[in-house]
Amino acid sequence: MPNEKLWKKIEAEIERQAPAAFEICDWEGEHPETGGEEREASQLHDRFLSELGFGVARPAWGLETAYRAVANGSCAGRRAALMVEYDALPELGHACGHNVHGAMSLLAAAGLAAVMSELSGTLEVLGAPAEETFGGKVVMAERGAFDGLDFAVMIHSAGGYSCVPYRALACRAYEVTFEGKAAHAAGAPWQGTNALNGLRVLFDSLDMWRQHLRPEARVMGVITSGGSYANIVPEKAVAQFHFRAPDQAMEEDLIAKALDCARGAALCTGTKVSWRLFEEPFDSMKPNPAAEAMVQEIFDEMGVPTLASLPAQGSTDVGNASWKCPALQPLLDISDGAEIACHTREFARACTSPAVHAKIVLGAKILARSLFRVFTDDELAARIKADFERA
């Protein structure tokens, strides 16, 4: 590859700083912090990056546990960013691998920091909290974190396969509340109006509608409040739903039909219904063929087998970043081919095993090489920018 001497310097620094990245990964695995609560993790990251010479601003964008770290090159040039995740799931801990792939980004930053004085441009490390809940990168995107970036990238941990052209479903999160009238459930139930019945009818309606959904769409929900005591007619019942689709237009249609179901459920049970967005809206991923081809080439060079494509899976707030600047989130197998689903206790165990350390180094080298090429290849950077603007 061009600039082989500089790349060797990056690679050597990644190897040298790897133990410190492992410590961060392991500490987060043992002390999982959920979205918006990642105070100690963000402090660890701050300390790690500051010792490497980054200028760190924390908190950032009005988010207590977000941060922005900057290392400037020898002169003005392109701006490229590594995104870092570090929040855990409630009850399951790091069952989505944020402790692992967050450490990959930090270690890649360490490698690149060693050569920034010899490069033209600015390297940014964007600490993004709460991907699993309100979507830190959604707020960051709204507040300008990704504006003007030539490229932003992170890797996401996966169990059993790797894939570069990751596609995500747009997601809207609605809380639906039914209100009725309390009454003595045994003595005078006719005096009450059952809010839980309204919610049950809504779930039944959505389940009957589900058979007519397109296969790539997703609707799921949980009851968060269904009444307080069996002998009281429930006067309030609440559920939270996620509506997902590959694009915003299909998603809007899903939501419109679901809210019609909610109105119908209220009408037939004599209750009142209301709804609100309870999490930030996650957008679908905006593809960038030039950037994906570049990263695919790096996966091949590093000897990582990949799937050519995957159907859209889950949702990520990286989608929101991808509409502000060219942004990617390739998947990297951390379990050596063993198929383990994310958001399971099995995946949490894989993400807290010492065996995952080698994957952190591998991911860091892929990320560092990706940004290194964006900094040093004018033609590539122009193609990435053109694809972003064209899309």
C-alpha positions in Angstrom: 0.0 0.0 0.0 1.1 3.6 -0.5 2.7 5.3 2.5 3.9 1.9 3.8 6.3 3.5 6.3 3.6 5.6 8.0 1.2 2.6 8.1 3.9 0.5 9.8 4.2 3.2 12.4 0.4 3.2 12.9 0.4 -0.6 13.2 3.2 -0.6 15.8 1.4 2.0 17.9 -1.8 -0.1 17.8 0.1 -3.1 19.1 1.8 -1.0 21.8 -1.4 0.6 23.1 -3.5 -2.6 22.8 -3.2 -3.6 26.5 -4.7 -0.3 27.6 -7.6 -0.8 25.2 -8.1 -4.3 26.5 -8.3 -2.9 30.1 -11.0 -0.4 29.0 -13.0 -3.2 27.3 -12.7 -5.5 30.3 -13.6 -2.8 32.8 -16.7 -1.9 30.9 -17.6 -5.6 30.6 -17.4 -5.9 34.4 -19.1 -2.6 35.1 -21.8 -2.1 32.5 -23.4 1.3 32.4 -26.6 1.9 30.6 -27.5 4.7 28.2 -26.9 8.2 29.6 -25.2 6.7 32.7 -21.8 5.9 31.2 -19.9 8.4 33.5 -17.0 6.2 34.4 -16.6 4.8 30.9 -16.5 8.2 29.4 -13.9 9.3 32.0 -11.7 6.3 31.1 -11.9 7.2 27.4 -11.1 10.8 28.2 -8.0 9.8 30.2 -6.9 7.4 27.4 -7.2 9.9 24.6 -5.8 12.8 26.6 -2.6 10.8 27.3 -2.3 10.3 23.6 -2.3 14.1 23.0 -5.9 14.6 21.9 -7.8 17.7 23.0 -10.9 16.3 24.7 -14.1 18.2 25.3 -16.5 16.5 27.8 -19.4 16.7 28.1 -20.3 17.6 24.5 -23.5 18.5 22.5 -25.4 18.9 25.7 -25.0 15.2 26.6 -23.3 14.5 29.9 -21.5 11.4 28.8 -20.6 12.4 25.3 -17.2 13.7 24.3 -15.3 15.0 21.3 -11.6 14.5 21.0 -9.4 16.1 18.3 -5.9 15.6 17.0 -4.8 18.0 14.2 -2.5 17.1 11.4 0.4 19.2 10.0 -2.0 21.5 8.1 -5.6 22.0 7.2 -7.2 19.1 5.2 -9.9 16.6 5.5 -11.8 15.8 8.7 -12.5 12.2 9.5 -14.0 10.7 12.6 -14.0 7.5 14.6 -17.3 6.9 16.4 -17.2 5.2 19.9 -20.0 3.4 21.7 -19.9 2.3 25.3 -23.4 1.9 26.7 -24.7 -1.5 27.9 -28.1 -3.1 27.9 -30.3 -3.2 30.9 -30.1 -6.6 32.7 -27.9 -8.1 30.0 -24.8 -5.9 30.2 -22.6 -5.7 27.1 -24.7 -8.1 25.1 -24.3 -5.9 22.0 -20.5 -5.6 22.1 -20.2 -1.9 22.7 -17.3 -2.5 25.1 -15.5 -4.4 22.3 -16.1 -2.2 19.3 -15.8 0.9 21.3 -12.3 -0.3 22.3 -11.5 -0.9 18.6 -12.2 2.8 17.8 -10.1 4.0 20.7 -7.2 1.8 19.7 -7.5 2.9 16.1 -7.3 6.5 17.3 -4.1 5.6 19.2 -2.5 4.3 16.0 -3.5 7.3 13.9 -2.5 9.8 16.6 1.1 8.6 16.2 1.2 9.9 12.6 -1.1 12.9 12.5 1.8 15.3 12.7 2.8 13.9 9.3 -0.6 14.0 7.7 -2.8 16.8 6.5 -6.2 16.9 8.2 -8.0 16.5 11.5 -8.8 13.3 13.3 -11.9 13.4 15.6 -13.0 10.8 18.1 -16.7 11.1 18.8 -17.9 9.5 22.1 -21.5 8.6 21.5 -23.6 7.5 24.5 -27.0 5.7 24.7 -27.2 3.9 21.3 -29.4 1.3 23.0 -31.9 3.8 24.4 -32.5 7.4 23.3 -29.8 7.4 20.6 -26.9 9.7 21.4 -25.8 10.0 17.8 -29.3 11.2 16.9 -28.9 14.2 19.3 -25.3 14.7 18.1 -26.4 14.7 14.5 -29.1 17.3 15.2 -26.5 19.5 17.0 -23.9 19.4 14.3 -21.4 16.7 15.4 -21.2 15.2 12.0 -21.5 18.4 9.9 -18.6 18.9 7.5 -17.0 15.5 8.1 -15.5 13.8 5.1 -15.9 10.4 6.6 -17.1 8.8 9.9 -16.8 5.1 10.7 -17.1 2.5 13.5 -17.2 -1.2 13.5 -20.1 -3.1 15.2 -19.5 -6.5 16.9 -21.3 -9.5 15.3 -21.5 -13.2 16.2 -20.6 -15.5 13.3 -20.2 -13.3 10.3 -18.7 -10.1 9.0 -20.2 -7.8 6.4 -19.3 -4.3 5.1 -22.4 -2.9 3.5 -24.5 -2.9 6.7 -28.1 -1.7 6.3 -30.3 -0.6 9.2 -34.0 -0.2 9.6 -35.4 3.2 10.4 -37.1 3.1 13.8 -39.7 5.2 15.6 -40.5 4.5 19.2 -44.0 5.3 20.4 -45.5 5.1 23.9 -49.3 4.6 23.8 -51.5 5.3 26.8 -55.1 4.3 27.3 -57.2 6.0 30.0 -60.4 4.6 31.4 -62.2 4.9 34.7 -61.4 3.0 37.9 -64.1 1.0 39.7 -64.5 -1.9 42.2 -63.8 -4.8 39.9 -66.0 -7.2 42.0 -68.6 -4.9 43.6 -69.4 -2.5 40.7 -67.4 -3.2 37.5 -70.1 -1.6 35.4 -69.1 1.8 36.8 -65.6 1.5 35.4 -64.0 1.6 31.9 -61.1 -0.8 31.5 -58.0 0.9 30.0 -56.2 -2.4 29.9 -58.9 -3.8 27.6 -58.1 -0.9 25.2 -54.5 -1.9 25.2 -55.3 -5.6 24.7 -57.4 -4.8 21.7 -54.6 -2.7 20.3 -52.2 -5.7 20.7 -54.7 -8.0 19.1 -55.2 -5.6 16.2 -51.5 -5.3 15.6 -51.0 -9.1 15.8 -53.7 -9.6 13.1 -52.2 -6.8 11.0 -48.7 -8.3 11.3 -49.4 -11.1 8.8 -49.9 -8.4 6.1 -46.7 -6.6 6.8 -43.8 -6.6 4.3 -41.2 -9.1 5.5 -38.6 -6.3 6.0 -40.9 -4.3 8.4 -41.0 -4.9 12.1 -43.6 -4.0 14.8 -43.0 -5.0 18.4 -44.2 -3.8 21.8 -44.3 -4.4 25.5 -46.8 -3.4 28.2 -45.1 -1.2 30.8 -48.2 -0.6 33.0 -51.5 -2.6 33.0 -53.1 -1.6 36.2 -52.2 -1.7 39.9 -54.5 -4.3 41.5 -56.7 -7.1 40.3 -59.7 -5.8 42.2 -59.6 -2.4 40.6 -60.7 -1.8 37.0 -57.5 -0.4 35.4 -57.9 3.3 34.7 -54.6 3.6 32.9 -52.5 1.2 30.7 -49.3 2.0 28.9 -47.3 0.2 26.2 -44.1 1.0 24.3 -43.7 0.1 20.6 -41.0 0.1 18.0 -42.0 0.5 14.4 -39.2 -0.3 11.9 -38.8 -0.2 8.1 -36.0 0.1 5.6 -37.0 3.6 4.7 -38.8 6.5 6.3 -41.8 6.4 3.8 -42.7 2.8 4.6 -42.2 3.6 8.3 -44.6 6.5 8.2 -47.2 4.2 6.6 -46.7 1.7 9.4 -47.2 4.3 12.1 -50.3 5.7 10.5 -52.0 2.3 10.3 -50.9 1.5 13.9 -52.4 4.7 15.2 -55.6 3.9 13.4 -55.6 0.6 15.3 -55.1 2.5 18.5 -58.1 4.8 17.7 -60.2 1.8 16.9 -59.2 0.1 20.2 -60.2 3.1 22.2 -63.5 3.5 20.3 -64.6 -0.1 20.9 -63.6 -0.1 24.6 -64.9 3.3 25.5 -61.5 4.5 26.5 -59.3 7.5 25.6 -56.0 7.0 23.8 -52.9 9.2 23.4 -49.4 8.6 22.2 -45.9 10.2 22.1 -42.4 9.6 20.8 -40.5 8.3 23.8 -37.1 7.9 22.1 -35.3 9.8 19.4 -36.1 8.7 15.8 -33.5 6.5 14.2 -33.0 6.9 10.5 -32.1 4.2 7.9 -28.4 3.9 6.7 -27.5 6.0 3.7 -25.3 3.8 1.5 -22.0 5.1 0.2 -20.6 2.7 -2.5 -17.2 4.3 -2.7 -16.5 4.1 1.0 -18.0 0.5 1.2 -15.7 -0.6 -1.6 -12.7 0.8 0.1 -13.5 -0.8 3.5 -14.3 -4.1 1.7 -10.9 -4.0 0.2 -9.3 -3.6 3.6 -11.3 -6.5 5.1 -10.0 -8.6 2.2 -6.4 -7.4 2.7 -6.7 -8.3 6.4 -7.9 -11.8 5.5 -11.4 -11.3 7.0 -14.1 -13.4 5.2 -17.3 -11.4 4.6 -20.8 -11.8 3.5 -21.6 -9.9 0.3 -24.7 -8.4 1.8 -27.3 -8.8 4.5 -31.0 -7.8 4.8 -31.5 -4.7 6.8 -31.1 -5.6 10.5 -32.1 -3.8 13.6 -31.7 -0.1 13.9 -28.8 2.2 14.8 -28.3 5.9 15.4 -25.3 5.7 13.0 -28.1 5.9 10.4 -28.7 9.5 11.5 -25.0 10.3 11.1 -25.0 8.8 7.6 -27.4 11.5 6.4 -25.1 14.2 7.7 -21.8 12.9 6.3 -20.4 9.7 4.6 -20.7 7.2 7.5 -20.3 3.4 7.7 -20.8 0.7 10.3 -19.4 -2.6 9.0 -19.9 -5.7 11.1 -16.9 -7.8 12.4 -17.2 -11.3 13.6 -15.9 -11.5 17.2 -16.8 -15.2 17.8 -14.7 -17.0 15.1 -17.7 -18.2 13.1 -19.8 -19.3 16.0 -23.3 -17.9 15.3 -24.4 -16.0 18.4 -27.2 -13.5 18.3 -26.7 -10.0 19.8 -28.7 -9.0 22.8 -28.4 -12.4 24.4 -26.5 -13.6 27.5 -24.4 -15.8 25.2 -23.2 -12.8 23.3 -22.5 -10.9 26.5 -20.2 -13.7 27.6 -18.4 -13.6 24.2 -17.9 -9.9 24.6 -16.3 -10.2 28.0 -14.0 -13.2 27.2 -10.3 -12.6 26.9 -10.5 -14.2 23.5 -12.1 -11.0 22.2 -8.9 -9.1 22.6 -7.5 -10.2 19.3 -10.6 -8.9 17.6 -10.1 -5.5 19.1 -6.7 -5.3 17.5 -8.0 -6.6 14.2 -10.9 -4.1 14.2 -8.6 -1.2 15.2 -6.3 -2.0 12.2 -9.3 -2.0 9.8 -10.6 1.3 11.1 -7.2 3.0 11.2 -6.4 1.9 7.6 -9.8 3.2 6.5 -9.2 6.6 7.9 -5.6 6.6 6.8 -6.7 6.1 3.2 -9.3 8.9 3.4 -6.6 11.2 4.7 -4.0 10.3 2.0 -6.0 9.4 -1.1 -7.5 12.5 -2.8 -9.3 10.6 -5.5 -10.9 8.2 -3.0 -12.1 11.1 -0.8 -13.6 12.8 -3.9 -15.5 9.6 -4.8 -16.8 9.2 -1.3 -18.0 12.8 -1.2 -19.6 12.5 -4.7 -21.5 9.3 -3.6 -22.8 11.1 -0.5 -24.0 14.1 -2.4 -25.5 11.9 -5.2 -27.5 9.7 -2.8 
